[in-house]
Amino acid sequence: MDAKAVSEQPPLAVVLLSGGLDSMVCAALARERGFRVLALTIDYNQRHRVEVEAARTIAAVLKVDQHVILPLDLRQFGGSALTADIPVPKGGVGDEIPVTYVPARNLVFLSLALAWAEAAGSSDLFIGVNALDYSGYPDCRPEFIGGFEALARVATKLGDQGGHVRVHAPLQHLKKSEIAQEAARLGLDPSRSWSCYDPLPDGRACGVCDSCRLRRAGFDAAGIEDGTIYGDDG
């Protein structure tokens, strides 16, 4: 391949692909915006394997350029209902940061995505964080995204040479119902994604953890079929 052909290739972006609905929509939006996608899934030894398998399926469906599933055992640290033997709350979304918050997770994940992006010659990262219909995690806020971009400028060779890392958060200000609508517009099958924090032994989503509640409410408000089978569906 000659230099001209290489230069005419679409730019690369590293997309954090958890396997959830938001990350699936985010990856599809990156493709729609003209990026070739390097999908990064962090297998952080969370309490279930379903989400990682969902990420594998989504990456294949979207035909990403490369999909890396990176092991990182955050159970060694604990501190969250997703990485320790702490019950997942089922009483509804509250005003406090819930115990499903994984300490500094998005900071760690974006740092890994940045490392891959710089190695691959990319300056674009995509993350499916949302600051409206969410559980109140501090690492989903616009201030976090802006702060990470500023950090990347002083933490990388790219930044030292005058480059600028862009962290795209296209779902940042969307309601969950609007994210469901985006999934439909993009022709995505939402049933390929997984949101539940605490799946039932028979493989169904619990239907009552924060993530299930937010997802169900979003699809109900949008009037769109979810495709997820919940434990109380009968």
Backbone torsions as a table, in degrees:
resi	resn	phi	psi	omega
1	MET	NA	128.1	-177.1
2	ASP	-80.1	170.8	-175.3
3	ALA	-63.1	-36.2	-179.9
4	LYS	-64.4	-42.3	179.8
5	ALA	-63.7	-38.6	178.2
6	VAL	-63.7	-44.5	-177.1
7	SER	-66.3	-25.6	-178.0
8	GLU	-86.9	-3.7	177.2
9	GLN	-67.7	146.5	175.5
10	PRO	-59.5	153.0	-179.7
11	PRO	-69.4	155.5	177.4
12	LEU	-90.4	147.1	170.7
13	ALA	-137.8	141.3	173.3
14	VAL	-93.1	123.8	-178.1
15	VAL	-113.5	125.7	174.1
16	LEU	-75.1	114.8	-174.3
17	LEU	-116.4	97.1	-177.4
18	SER	-79.7	-27.2	-172.1
19	GLY	107.2	-6.8	176.9
20	GLY	-81.6	171.3	-178.9
21	LEU	-59.3	-47.3	-175.4
22	ASP	-62.2	-42.8	-178.7
23	SER	-69.3	-32.7	176.9
24	MET	-64.2	-47.5	178.6
25	VAL	-63.4	-40.5	-179.8
26	CYS	-60.8	-44.9	179.8
27	ALA	-64.2	-40.7	178.7
28	ALA	-66.4	-35.9	177.2
29	LEU	-66.8	-37.4	176.4
30	ALA	-60.5	-43.1	177.0
31	ARG	-62.8	-44.4	-178.8
32	GLU	-61.7	-32.6	-179.9
33	ARG	-81.4	3.9	172.7
34	GLY	96.3	11.8	179.6
35	PHE	-91.7	146.8	163.2
36	ARG	-83.3	135.5	-168.3
37	VAL	-103.3	125.0	164.8
38	LEU	-101.5	109.9	-175.4
39	ALA	-93.1	128.8	-179.8
40	LEU	-117.8	117.1	175.5
41	THR	-110.6	126.2	177.7
42	ILE	-96.4	114.0	175.2
43	ASP	-88.7	90.8	-172.2
44	TYR	-95.8	22.4	178.0
45	ASN	62.3	38.4	175.3
46	GLN	-63.1	171.1	-167.3
47	ARG	-70.3	-7.7	175.6
48	HIS	-144.9	162.4	-176.2
49	ARG	-101.5	-5.2	-171.1
50	VAL	-62.2	-41.7	-175.8
51	GLU	-64.4	-38.6	179.2
52	VAL	-65.0	-42.0	177.7
53	GLU	-65.7	-35.9	176.2
54	ALA	-62.7	-40.9	178.0
55	ALA	-61.3	-40.3	178.9
56	ARG	-61.5	-43.3	179.4
57	THR	-65.0	-46.1	-178.6
58	ILE	-62.1	-43.2	179.5
59	ALA	-59.3	-40.0	179.4
60	ALA	-68.2	-42.8	-179.1
61	VAL	-64.2	-40.7	-178.5
62	LEU	-80.9	-7.2	178.8
63	LYS	54.6	51.8	178.9
64	VAL	-66.4	158.4	-178.8
65	ASP	-66.9	-37.3	177.9
66	GLN	-156.8	142.3	177.7
67	HIS	-125.8	119.9	177.4
68	VAL	-110.6	126.4	171.2
69	ILE	-104.6	108.9	-171.7
70	LEU	-102.0	119.7	178.8
71	PRO	-75.2	135.1	177.9
72	LEU	-153.2	103.5	-169.4
73	ASP	-83.3	87.5	178.6
74	LEU	-77.3	-4.1	171.9
75	ARG	-66.4	-20.9	175.5
76	GLN	-63.1	-27.6	178.6
77	PHE	-94.7	-39.7	-175.9
78	GLY	70.3	-146.6	176.5
79	GLY	84.4	7.7	-178.8
80	SER	-149.9	153.2	175.5
81	ALA	-67.4	-13.7	178.5
82	LEU	-92.0	-12.9	-177.1
83	THR	-130.2	10.0	179.6
84	ALA	-148.4	170.8	-179.0
85	ASP	-82.6	65.9	178.4
86	ILE	-119.6	130.2	-178.7
87	PRO	-60.1	138.6	174.6
88	VAL	-75.2	127.0	-179.4
89	PRO	-62.4	141.0	-179.1
90	LYS	-126.6	10.4	-173.6
91	GLY	-90.6	-1.6	-178.8
92	GLY	117.2	163.2	-177.6
93	VAL	-76.0	123.1	-178.9
94	GLY	-105.4	-166.8	-178.1
95	ASP	-96.0	-14.7	-179.0
96	GLU	-93.1	158.0	174.5
97	ILE	-65.4	120.9	-173.5
98	PRO	-78.2	167.7	-178.8
99	VAL	-73.0	-5.6	174.0
100	THR	-79.4	-7.4	173.2
101	TYR	-64.1	126.5	176.5
102	VAL	-97.2	119.1	-173.1
103	PRO	-49.9	119.9	174.3
104	ALA	58.7	23.5	-173.2
105	ARG	-57.6	-52.0	-176.3
106	ASN	-68.2	-28.8	174.9
107	LEU	-64.9	-45.3	178.4
108	VAL	-64.2	-45.7	-176.3
109	PHE	-66.0	-43.3	178.8
110	LEU	-65.4	-33.8	177.2
111	SER	-62.8	-41.2	177.6
112	LEU	-67.5	-40.5	177.0
113	ALA	-63.0	-38.6	177.9
114	LEU	-64.1	-40.9	179.0
115	ALA	-61.5	-44.0	179.1
116	TRP	-67.0	-42.1	-179.6
117	ALA	-59.4	-45.5	-178.6
118	GLU	-65.7	-39.7	178.2
119	ALA	-64.5	-32.4	-177.2
120	ALA	-89.8	-2.9	-179.2
121	GLY	80.9	26.7	-180.0
122	SER	-109.4	151.0	175.6
123	SER	-121.3	15.4	-175.5
124	ASP	-123.4	127.7	176.0
125	LEU	-119.4	145.0	174.9
126	PHE	-123.7	135.6	177.4
127	ILE	-140.9	138.6	-173.8
128	GLY	-91.4	39.7	179.6
129	VAL	-72.3	156.4	-177.6
130	ASN	-142.2	134.9	-175.2
131	ALA	-111.3	11.4	179.1
132	LEU	-109.1	-78.5	179.1
133	ASP	-91.5	85.7	-177.7
134	TYR	-150.5	-179.8	-172.6
135	SER	-90.0	6.6	177.0
136	GLY	90.8	19.8	179.8
137	TYR	-68.8	133.0	-178.3
138	PRO	-66.6	-24.1	-178.0
139	ASP	-90.2	25.0	172.0
140	CYS	-116.1	-0.4	-173.6
141	ARG	-83.7	154.0	176.8
142	PRO	-56.9	-33.5	179.9
143	GLU	-62.4	-35.0	178.1
144	PHE	-67.9	-44.8	-179.7
145	ILE	-61.5	-47.0	178.4
146	GLY	-63.7	-38.9	179.0
147	GLY	-65.8	-36.7	179.6
148	PHE	-69.4	-39.2	176.6
149	GLU	-59.2	-42.6	179.2
150	ALA	-64.4	-41.3	178.2
151	LEU	-62.6	-41.7	-178.3
152	ALA	-61.8	-30.6	-179.7
153	ARG	-66.1	-29.5	-177.5
154	VAL	-104.8	-0.4	-174.4
155	ALA	-111.6	0.3	-173.3
156	THR	-130.7	157.7	172.5
157	LYS	-62.2	-40.0	178.5
158	LEU	-56.0	-48.3	179.8
159	GLY	-65.9	-38.8	179.7
160	ASP	-62.3	-28.8	-179.3
161	GLN	-95.2	14.9	175.1
162	GLY	92.5	3.3	178.1
163	GLY	-79.1	169.0	-177.4
164	HIS	-133.7	121.1	175.6
165	VAL	-81.1	129.1	178.8
166	ARG	-109.3	125.7	175.6
167	VAL	-103.5	108.4	-179.6
168	HIS	-87.9	125.8	176.6
169	ALA	-127.5	72.7	-170.2
170	PRO	-66.7	-14.0	180.0
171	LEU	-101.3	3.8	-170.8
172	GLN	-49.2	-44.4	-173.0
173	HIS	-113.9	25.2	178.0
174	LEU	-100.4	143.3	169.7
175	LYS	-72.9	159.5	179.8
176	LYS	-60.9	-33.8	177.3
177	SER	-63.9	-36.1	179.0
178	GLU	-71.8	-32.2	175.6
179	ILE	-67.1	-39.8	176.0
180	ALA	-61.6	-40.4	178.1
181	GLN	-65.3	-38.3	176.8
182	GLU	-64.0	-40.6	177.5
183	ALA	-58.5	-43.3	179.2
184	ALA	-66.1	-43.8	180.0
185	ARG	-60.9	-36.6	-178.3
186	LEU	-81.8	-1.9	179.1
187	GLY	74.3	26.9	-178.0
188	LEU	-89.0	147.9	174.8
189	ASP	-94.6	105.7	-175.8
190	PRO	-62.7	-22.6	-179.1
191	SER	-67.4	-15.0	176.7
192	ARG	-75.4	-18.7	-179.2
193	SER	-93.2	165.4	-178.2
194	TRP	-138.2	132.4	-177.6
195	SER	-119.8	-24.2	-170.7
196	CYS	-63.8	137.0	177.4
197	TYR	-83.0	-20.7	-171.1
198	ASP	-144.1	72.7	-177.2
199	PRO	-58.6	149.5	176.8
200	LEU	-75.5	159.4	-179.6
201	PRO	-56.4	-27.1	-179.0
202	ASP	-86.7	4.2	175.5
203	GLY	95.5	-7.0	178.3
204	ARG	-79.2	155.3	173.1
205	ALA	-70.1	145.8	-174.7
206	CYS	-66.2	-34.4	177.7
207	GLY	87.2	-10.5	-173.5
208	VAL	-128.0	-4.1	173.2
209	CYS	-72.3	167.1	-178.2
210	ASP	-53.3	-45.6	-175.5
211	SER	-65.7	-41.7	176.3
212	CYS	-63.5	-43.8	-178.7
213	ARG	-61.2	-45.5	-179.3
214	LEU	-64.7	-41.9	179.5
215	ARG	-64.2	-48.3	-178.1
216	ARG	-61.3	-43.8	-179.3
217	ALA	-63.6	-38.1	-179.9
218	GLY	-65.1	-46.9	179.5
219	PHE	-68.0	-37.2	177.3
220	ASP	-62.2	-45.0	-179.2
221	ALA	-64.8	-33.6	-179.7
222	ALA	-81.8	-14.2	-177.4
223	GLY	68.2	33.9	-176.2
224	ILE	-118.0	140.3	178.1
225	GLU	-69.1	128.9	-177.4
226	ASP	-78.8	-50.3	-176.9
227	GLY	94.4	-15.6	177.1
228	THR	-78.0	137.7	176.7
229	ILE	-97.5	119.5	-177.4
230	TYR	-101.3	157.2	-175.0
231	GLY	-62.6	-24.8	-179.2
232	ASP	-102.4	19.6	179.4
233	ASP	-81.6	-7.2	178.7
234	GLY	91.6	NA	NA
